[in-house]
Amino acid sequence: MPLRDDRSEKTYESLCKEFEGSVKLTDISNWKPLTKAELLQVHSESFVNDLLDEERSVARIIECYELFDSEGRPNRYDSDEASKPLSQMTKDILLQGRGTAFSIELALKERMVFFLGGGMHHAMEDFGRGFCLVNDIVIGIRNLQSTNKIKNAWVIDIDAHKGDGTASLTTSDASISTLSIHMEKGWPLDVGSGEGPWRLPSTIDIPIGYKEEDQYLEKLEMGLKKLESESKDLPEMVVVVAGADPFEKDALPSTNKLNLTKDQMLERDLLVYNFLKERNIPQCWLMAGGYGPDSWTIYDQFIKTLMREA
């Protein structure tokens, strides 16, 4: 799989090592996967029915994670080495979506929550794509709106790739504003991607051109201020899609048009965090994209910085 399963584990183990005794696991023994009703707040009924059908969900997984190439050959997947059936992967992803929904609601109380998972920002209404099966971001926000816990929210997407699924799902929803800072060229905005809902604009899009890394932080700060100035009211919740893939050591080829240093990545995260903290807006951070053996260090440095200052 393109996402390494050990990102969360390495970050957690590193935090435990430095902050021994103060880091505890959340009890998830009673957690249930996202329900059909929750999924239908965001996704089409035909897509949801496929996800909840054991046989049809496999086809959706293969499509979303590109597990076979155009000639039908296995790609990133070997059934002989698989430890569990592909149908179980859907259940695992929907359980991770529960973690996102839980974390977004918890942020209302704690003001700042970082969930070591989630951030499936490419998932569309009718299908998953780009390694994102369901849009847990919008589902988590809609959960709070449907129970009258919040009225409006922002999604600040700082992943290397445009937050296209989130933009498409909220394009006619004035209660959710979206900001995406991403590679100007490359997937999902390259010519080869064709036309589709992935080209719908975010509320604010900030494209970063090749070798424009020195402008990244300034453009991000300007974008945050513009989002604030154009919003009628400050949001009651912000979800930050904190992909580590703008990092120069990211291993995914499609991120090589944006190469921030480790220090720039920390500046990026602290810029967003402090912007929201100064305005007393609850914020929930999700891991989103991050590929290769070094991606976990980006989350680790940010969380440790906040914990040392606490």
C-alpha positions as CSV (number, residue, x, y, z in Angstrom):
1,M,0.0,0.0,0.0
2,P,1.3,3.6,-0.6
3,L,0.6,4.6,2.9
4,R,2.8,2.9,5.5
5,D,0.9,1.3,8.3
6,D,3.7,2.3,10.8
7,R,3.3,6.1,10.6
8,S,1.0,6.2,13.5
9,E,2.9,3.6,15.5
10,K,6.2,5.3,15.1
11,T,4.8,8.7,16.1
12,Y,3.1,7.2,19.1
13,E,6.2,5.3,20.2
14,S,8.3,8.4,19.9
15,L,5.9,10.5,21.9
16,C,5.8,7.8,24.6
17,K,9.6,7.7,24.8
18,E,9.9,11.5,25.4
19,F,6.7,12.0,27.4
20,E,6.7,8.8,29.4
21,G,3.6,8.4,31.5
22,S,1.7,11.3,30.0
23,V,0.7,9.6,26.7
24,K,-2.2,7.2,26.9
25,L,-4.1,5.2,24.3
26,T,-7.8,6.0,23.7
27,D,-10.0,3.0,24.4
28,I,-11.7,2.1,21.1
29,S,-13.1,-1.3,22.1
30,N,-16.6,0.1,21.8
31,W,-16.1,2.0,18.5
32,K,-18.2,0.9,15.6
33,P,-17.5,1.7,11.9
34,L,-19.2,4.6,10.3
35,T,-22.9,3.8,9.8
36,K,-24.9,3.9,6.6
37,A,-26.8,7.0,7.8
38,E,-23.5,8.8,8.4
39,L,-22.1,7.8,5.0
40,L,-25.2,9.0,3.3
41,Q,-24.7,12.5,4.7
42,V,-21.9,12.8,2.1
43,H,-21.9,9.9,-0.4
44,S,-24.5,8.6,-2.9
45,E,-26.7,5.7,-1.9
46,S,-25.4,3.5,-4.7
47,F,-21.8,4.0,-3.5
48,V,-22.7,3.4,0.1
49,N,-24.6,0.2,-0.7
50,D,-21.5,-1.0,-2.6
51,L,-19.3,-0.3,0.4
52,L,-21.6,-2.2,2.8
53,D,-21.8,-5.2,0.5
54,E,-18.8,-7.5,1.1
55,E,-18.4,-8.6,-2.6
56,R,-19.0,-5.2,-4.2
57,S,-16.8,-3.4,-1.7
58,V,-13.8,-5.3,-3.0
59,A,-14.2,-3.7,-6.5
60,R,-14.4,-0.3,-4.9
61,I,-11.2,-0.9,-2.9
62,I,-9.4,-2.1,-6.1
63,E,-10.5,1.0,-7.9
64,C,-9.6,3.4,-5.1
65,Y,-6.2,2.0,-4.3
66,E,-5.3,1.1,-7.9
67,L,-4.5,-2.5,-6.9
68,F,-4.4,-3.7,-10.5
69,D,-2.9,-2.0,-13.6
70,S,-4.6,-1.4,-16.9
71,E,-3.6,-4.9,-18.0
72,G,-5.0,-6.6,-15.0
73,R,-1.7,-7.3,-13.3
74,P,-1.4,-6.9,-9.5
75,N,-0.2,-3.4,-8.5
76,R,0.8,-2.8,-4.8
77,Y,-1.1,-6.0,-3.9
78,D,-0.2,-9.7,-3.8
79,S,-3.2,-11.9,-2.8
80,D,-0.8,-14.7,-1.9
81,E,0.9,-12.6,0.8
82,A,-2.3,-10.9,2.0
83,S,-3.0,-11.4,5.7
84,K,-6.7,-10.7,5.4
85,P,-9.3,-10.4,2.7
86,L,-9.8,-7.1,0.8
87,S,-13.4,-6.9,2.1
88,Q,-12.0,-6.4,5.6
89,M,-10.1,-3.3,4.4
90,T,-13.4,-1.5,3.9
91,K,-14.4,-2.2,7.5
92,D,-11.1,-1.1,8.7
93,I,-11.3,2.2,6.8
94,L,-14.9,2.8,8.1
95,L,-13.6,2.2,11.6
96,Q,-10.8,4.7,11.0
97,G,-13.5,7.1,9.9
98,R,-15.1,6.7,13.3
99,G,-11.8,7.8,14.7
100,T,-12.0,11.0,12.7
101,A,-15.5,11.7,13.7
102,F,-14.7,11.0,17.4
103,S,-11.6,13.3,17.2
104,I,-13.5,16.2,15.5
105,E,-16.2,16.1,18.2
106,L,-13.5,15.8,21.0
107,A,-11.9,19.0,19.6
108,L,-15.0,20.9,20.7
109,K,-14.0,20.2,24.3
110,E,-10.2,20.0,24.1
111,R,-9.8,22.8,21.6
112,M,-6.9,21.0,19.9
113,V,-6.8,17.3,18.9
114,F,-4.4,15.5,16.6
115,F,-5.7,12.2,15.3
116,L,-3.0,9.8,14.1
117,G,-5.1,8.8,11.1
118,G,-7.8,10.1,8.7
119,G,-7.8,12.9,6.2
120,M,-9.3,11.1,3.2
121,H,-9.7,14.3,1.2
122,H,-9.9,12.8,-2.4
123,A,-13.1,10.7,-1.9
124,M,-15.9,12.0,-4.0
125,E,-19.7,11.6,-3.7
126,D,-19.9,8.5,-5.9
127,F,-16.5,6.9,-5.6
128,G,-13.2,6.8,-3.8
129,R,-9.9,7.8,-5.4
130,G,-6.4,8.7,-4.6
131,F,-6.1,6.2,-1.8
132,C,-9.2,7.8,-0.1
133,L,-12.3,5.6,0.1
134,V,-14.7,7.8,2.0
135,N,-14.5,11.5,2.9
136,D,-14.2,11.2,6.7
137,I,-13.5,15.0,6.9
138,V,-16.9,16.1,5.7
139,I,-18.7,13.2,7.4
140,G,-17.2,14.2,10.8
141,I,-18.3,17.9,10.3
142,R,-21.8,16.9,9.1
143,N,-22.1,14.7,12.2
144,L,-21.7,17.7,14.4
145,Q,-24.0,19.8,12.2
146,S,-26.7,17.2,12.2
147,T,-26.7,17.1,16.0
148,N,-26.7,20.9,16.3
149,K,-23.3,21.0,18.0
150,I,-21.9,23.4,15.3
151,K,-23.3,25.4,12.4
152,N,-20.2,26.2,10.4
153,A,-16.7,24.9,9.8
154,W,-13.6,25.4,7.9
155,V,-11.3,22.7,6.3
156,I,-7.7,23.8,5.9
157,D,-5.9,21.4,3.6
158,I,-2.1,21.6,3.7
159,D,-1.5,18.2,1.9
160,A,0.7,18.3,-1.2
161,H,-2.4,17.4,-3.4
162,K,-5.4,19.6,-3.8
163,G,-8.3,18.7,-1.4
164,D,-10.5,18.0,-4.4
165,G,-13.0,15.6,-2.9
166,T,-13.7,17.9,0.0
167,A,-14.1,20.8,-2.4
168,S,-16.5,18.9,-4.6
169,L,-18.6,17.7,-1.7
170,T,-19.0,21.2,-0.2
171,T,-19.2,23.3,-3.3
172,S,-22.9,24.1,-2.7
173,D,-22.7,24.1,1.1
174,A,-22.1,27.6,2.4
175,S,-21.7,26.3,6.0
176,I,-18.3,24.7,5.1
177,S,-15.5,26.8,3.7
178,T,-12.4,25.1,2.3
179,L,-8.8,26.3,1.8
180,S,-6.3,24.1,-0.1
181,I,-2.6,24.9,-0.6
182,H,-1.1,22.4,-3.0
183,M,1.1,21.7,-6.0
184,E,0.1,23.9,-8.9
185,K,0.7,21.0,-11.3
186,G,0.7,17.3,-10.9
187,W,-2.1,14.9,-9.8
188,P,-5.1,15.6,-9.5
189,L,-4.6,18.8,-11.6
190,D,-2.4,17.4,-14.4
191,V,-3.7,17.0,-17.9
192,G,-3.8,13.3,-17.6
193,S,-6.5,13.4,-14.9
194,G,-9.0,14.7,-17.4
195,E,-12.1,16.6,-16.5
196,G,-14.3,15.8,-13.5
197,P,-15.5,17.0,-10.1
198,W,-11.8,17.0,-8.9
199,R,-11.5,20.3,-10.8
200,L,-14.2,22.1,-8.8
201,P,-12.6,25.0,-6.8
202,S,-12.1,25.2,-3.1
203,T,-13.3,28.4,-1.4
204,I,-9.7,29.4,-1.6
205,D,-7.1,27.6,-3.7
206,I,-3.4,28.4,-3.3
207,P,-1.4,26.7,-6.0
208,I,2.4,26.5,-5.4
209,G,4.5,26.4,-8.6
210,Y,7.5,24.3,-9.1
211,K,10.5,25.6,-7.1
212,E,8.3,28.2,-5.3
213,E,8.9,26.7,-1.9
214,D,10.3,30.0,-0.6
215,Q,6.9,31.6,-1.2
216,Y,4.9,28.8,0.5
217,L,4.6,30.2,4.1
218,E,3.8,33.7,2.9
219,K,1.1,32.5,0.6
220,L,-0.3,30.2,3.3
221,E,-0.5,33.1,5.7
222,M,-2.2,35.4,3.2
223,G,-4.6,32.6,2.3
224,L,-5.6,32.1,6.0
225,K,-6.2,35.9,6.4
226,K,-8.2,35.9,3.2
227,L,-10.4,33.0,4.4
228,E,-11.1,34.9,7.6
229,S,-11.9,38.2,5.9
230,E,-14.2,36.6,3.4
231,S,-16.1,34.6,6.1
232,K,-19.2,36.1,7.6
233,D,-18.4,34.5,11.0
234,L,-15.5,32.6,12.4
235,P,-16.1,28.9,12.2
236,E,-17.0,26.8,15.2
237,M,-14.7,24.0,14.1
238,V,-11.7,23.7,11.8
239,V,-10.4,20.4,10.4
240,V,-6.7,20.6,9.3
241,V,-5.8,18.0,6.7
242,A,-2.1,17.9,7.7
243,G,-0.5,15.8,5.0
244,A,3.2,15.3,5.4
245,D,3.8,14.8,1.7
246,P,5.0,18.3,0.9
247,F,8.2,17.2,2.8
248,E,11.2,17.0,0.5
249,K,11.9,13.4,1.6
250,D,8.4,12.1,0.8
251,A,8.6,8.9,-1.3
252,L,5.5,9.3,-3.5
253,P,6.6,10.4,-7.0
254,S,3.5,12.5,-7.5
255,T,4.6,14.8,-4.7
256,N,8.0,15.7,-6.2
257,K,6.8,19.1,-7.4
258,L,6.6,20.4,-3.8
259,N,9.7,20.0,-1.6
260,L,9.6,21.7,1.8
261,T,12.4,21.2,4.3
262,K,11.7,19.7,7.7
263,D,12.0,23.1,9.2
264,Q,9.6,24.6,6.7
265,M,7.1,21.8,7.5
266,L,7.2,22.7,11.2
267,E,6.8,26.4,10.4
268,R,3.8,25.5,8.2
269,D,2.1,23.6,11.0
270,L,2.8,26.1,13.7
271,L,1.5,28.9,11.4
272,V,-1.8,27.2,11.0
273,Y,-2.0,26.1,14.7
274,N,-1.2,29.6,16.1
275,F,-3.6,31.3,13.6
276,L,-6.5,29.2,14.9
277,K,-5.4,29.3,18.6
278,E,-5.2,33.1,18.6
279,R,-8.8,33.1,17.5
280,N,-9.9,30.5,20.0
281,I,-11.2,28.2,17.3
282,P,-11.3,24.4,18.0
283,Q,-9.0,22.5,15.7
284,C,-8.8,18.9,14.8
285,W,-5.7,17.7,12.8
286,L,-5.7,14.6,10.6
287,M,-2.6,12.9,9.1
288,A,-3.7,12.6,5.5
289,G,-0.9,11.9,3.0
290,G,2.6,11.0,3.9
291,Y,4.7,8.4,2.2
292,G,7.9,6.5,2.8
293,P,10.0,5.9,5.9
294,D,10.5,9.5,6.9
295,S,6.9,10.8,6.8
296,W,6.2,10.1,10.5
297,T,8.9,12.5,11.6
298,I,6.8,15.5,10.4
299,Y,3.9,14.7,12.7
300,D,6.3,13.8,15.5
301,Q,8.1,17.1,15.5
302,F,4.9,19.2,15.4
303,I,3.1,17.3,18.2
304,K,6.3,17.3,20.4
305,T,6.7,21.0,19.9
306,L,3.1,21.6,21.2
307,M,3.5,19.2,24.1
308,R,6.8,20.8,25.2
309,E,5.1,24.2,25.3
310,A,2.0,22.9,27.2
